[in-house]
């Protein structure tokens, strides 16, 4: 089960995507399907088949976005979060080998197409929650336990 949380900017991005799909892309593709269907034989009509498939993809995504937006809970920054890792934090961690990673802990729907974002439901995020700078977090990975040390915690919305 995914945690139904999202940052305010993530919510706005999903709303914008829904709006673009519904108000711009769908009407355009519908016109193309209607035009291609008017040409006659649909079985050999690549324009018709491609645009019909695209219309199904748009409709599927629109249904998903509508349902998701209904169920998601926006989490805004709160000054009480300062100094500890919570939802929305940008965290820099380092392991014993000196590898450094920086990422933001966000909702599942926000990680796609985002560099340096991890889901609140990921093992790394779960291990880091409520920890402070300087704390160590044990992260269970397929390769075994890995220790990550928290170098920095920043809340982008607080800046």
For each residue, the residues with C-beta under 8 A, 3 or more apart:
1:
2: 107 108 119 121
3: 107 108 120 121
4: 71 72 73 107
5: 72 73 75 87 107 120
6: 10 11 14 72 73 74 75 106 107 109 110
7: 10 11 74 75 87 88 106 107 110 157
8: 11 12 74 76 157
9: 12 13
10: 6 7 13 14 106 107 109 110
11: 6 7 8 14 15 69 72 74
12: 8 9 15 16
13: 9 10 16 17 110
14: 6 10 11 17 18 65 68 69 72 109
15: 11 12 18 19 69
16: 12 13 19 20
17: 13 14 20 21 61 65
18: 14 15 21 22 62 65 66 69
19: 15 16 22 23
20: 16 17 23 24 25
21: 17 18 24 25 26 58 61 62 65
22: 18 19 25 26 62
23: 19 20 26 27
24: 20 21 27 28
25: 20 21 22 28 29 58
26: 21 22 23 29 30 55 58 59 62
27: 23 24 30 31
28: 24 25 31 32
29: 25 26 32 33 51 54 55 58
30: 26 27 33 34 55
31: 27 28 34 35
32: 28 29 35 36 47 51
33: 29 30 36 37 48 51 52 55
34: 30 31 37 38
35: 31 32 38 39 47
36: 32 33 39 42 45 47 48 51
37: 33 34 42 45 48
38: 34 35
39: 35 36 45 47 48
40: 45
41: 44 45
42: 36 37 45 48 49
43:
44: 41
45: 36 37 39 40 41 42 48 49
46: 49 50
47: 32 35 36 39 50 51
48: 33 36 37 39 42 45 51 52
49: 42 45 46 52 53
50: 46 47 53 54
51: 29 32 33 36 47 48 54 55
52: 33 48 49 55 56
53: 49 50 56 57
54: 29 50 51 57 58
55: 26 29 30 33 51 52 58 59
56: 52 53 59 60
57: 53 54 60 61
58: 21 25 26 29 54 55 61 62
59: 26 55 56 62 63
60: 56 57 63 64
61: 17 21 57 58 64 65
62: 18 21 22 26 58 59 65 66
63: 59 60 66 67
64: 60 61 67 68
65: 14 17 18 21 61 62 68 69
66: 18 62 63 69 70
67: 63 64 70 71
68: 14 64 65 71 72 109
69: 11 14 15 18 65 66 72
70: 66 67
71: 4 67 68
72: 4 5 6 11 14 68 69 107 109
73: 4 5 6
74: 6 7 8 11
75: 5 6 7 87 88
76: 8 157
77: 81 88 155 156 157 158
78: 81
79: 82 158
80:
81: 77 78 84 86 88 89 155
82: 79 155 158
83: 132 133 153
84: 81 130 131 132 153
85: 89 91 105 128 129 130 131 132 150 153
86: 81 89 105 129 130
87: 5 7 75 105 106 107 120
88: 7 75 77 81 104 105 106 155 156 157
89: 81 85 86 104 105 153 154 155
90: 102 103 104 153 154 155 156
91: 85 102 103 104 105 128 150 152 153 154
92: 100 101 102 150 151 152
93: 100 101 102 124 128 137 148 149 150 151
94: 98 99 100 101 148 149 151
95: 98 99 146 147 148 149
96: 147
97:
98: 94 95
99: 94 95
100: 92 93 94 151
101: 92 93 94 148
102: 90 91 92 93 116
103: 90 91 116 117 118 124
104: 88 89 90 91 114 116 117 118 156
105: 85 86 87 88 89 91 117 118 119 120 125 128
106: 6 7 10 87 88 110 111 114 117 118 119 120
107: 2 3 4 5 6 7 10 72 87 110 111 119 120
108: 2 3 111 119 120 121
109: 6 10 14 68 72 112
110: 6 7 10 13 106 107 114 117
111: 106 107 108 114 117 118 119
112: 109
113:
114: 104 106 110 111 117
115:
116: 102 103 104
117: 103 104 105 106 110 111 114
118: 103 104 105 106 111 122 124 125
119: 2 105 106 107 108 111 122 125
120: 3 5 87 105 106 107 108 125 126
121: 2 3 108 125 126
122: 118 119 125 126
123: 126 127 139 140 141
124: 93 103 118 127 128 137 139 148
125: 105 118 119 120 121 122 128 129
126: 120 121 122 123 129
127: 123 124 131 137 138 139 140 148
128: 85 91 93 105 124 125 131 137 148 150
129: 85 86 125 126
130: 84 85 86
131: 84 85 127 128 135 137 150
132: 83 84 85 135 150 153
133: 83 150 151 152 153
134: 149 150
135: 131 132 149 150
136: 147 148 149 150
137: 93 124 127 128 131 147 148 149 150
138: 127 145 146 147
139: 123 124 127 145 146 147 148
140: 123 127 144 145
141: 123 144 145 146
142:
143: 146
144: 140 141
145: 138 139 140 141
146: 95 138 139 141 143
147: 95 96 136 137 138 139
148: 93 94 95 101 124 127 128 136 137 139
149: 93 94 95 134 135 136 137
150: 85 91 92 93 128 131 132 133 134 135 136 137 153
151: 92 93 94 100 133
152: 91 92 133
153: 83 84 85 89 90 91 132 133 150
154: 89 90 91 158 159
155: 77 81 82 88 89 90 158 159
156: 77 88 90 104 159
157: 7 8 76 77 88
158: 77 79 82 154 155
159: 154 155 156
